[in-house]
Amino acid sequence: MIAIIGSTGTGKSDLSLDLAERLIERGQLAEIVNADAMQLYRGMDIGTAKLSRAERRGIPHHLLDVLDVTDEATVSNYQRDARTAINEIVARGAVPILVGGSGLYVSAVVFDFQFPGTDPVLRARLEAELLARGAGLMYTRLQAVDSQAALRIGPSNGRRLVRALEIVELTGAPHVAALPAEPVYWQPSVLLGLRTPREQLTPRLDARVQQMWRSGIVDEARALLSVGIERGVTASRAIGYAQALGQVHGTLSQDDAIEATQQLTRRYARRQVSWFKRYAHTHWMESDSSNRVDDALAHVDRGSAPSSPSPATACAGSGVHPAAAP
């Protein structure tokens, strides 16, 4: 398996297409698996920089447009679906190329993450307490039993606080949404990372947000109202769409919506850089290098990171919102 990682705006999709085409030229089939949490959603195209069918160059893509905006995206469901797609690609004799910047989603596939289950009765009790007492009290409770999780989640995300408390009660162990110290690979993998110096990436991201508005993200968000985006726990909070909806409702001016989206995008990119920096076997390449496809192909030819049949458990909450974990 090949995984192409990096922050938003570094050209991961373009590299995946170029690399797939080079593999096909050599007689090796290749198919692409999406690892961007927001590209799972139907109708969320402009704000996620989703490739249109015409832009996919005839290369099969998987896990695009598989959720309604009212569905909740969870890491555990994504892991199941992505690994199923990858196994089927391998069975066809093709190379799976995993592409995306949602760090926890990538990690859940590349590494041998095992997610704790859920208890409907316990979950219902915790959710009732959240409604009755508020997120602040749930945050205080989590601080007492898992201070690191509380620091990471913050005092306002009630859904994630409930999930973290549920995991602690179910497992008796802290809620950990990070890579284990020595990660075990799910299967042999080649990790290719794209990076861009911050002084170049920041204006690029700001320009990308402005282009989203010129391309019609406000109209796209307005159209998604009729299919229930505001009822969606995950989709309604996506960077860009939440701000576009604010503009639709008149709570944000266009300038304020764009500025807020730019700030959140820059912050998200910084978290992505920090997250992927921990991937020990990644082959990093400059995003603007004219030789990046040749370099990527050379790394693929040299081989993969090690895998192991022994499990490594990372107790990541299945309800982690991708805006909180890159």
Secondary structure, DSSP 8 states (H G I E B T S, - for coil): -EEEEE-TTS-HHHHHHHHHHHHHHTT--EEEEE--GGGGBTT--TTTT---TGGGTT--EESSS-B-TTS---HHHHHHHHHHHHHHHHHTT-EEEEE---HHHHHHHHB--------HHHHHHHHHHHHHH-HHHHHHHHHHH-HHHHHHH-SS-HHHHHHHHHHHHHHSS----S--SS--BSS-BEEEEEE--HHHHHHHHHHHHHHHHHHTHHHHHHHHHTTTGGG-TTGGGSTTHHHHHHHHHTSS-HHHHHHHHHHHHHHHHHHHHHHHTT-TT-EEEETT-TTHHHHHHHHHHH--B---SS-------TT--TTT--
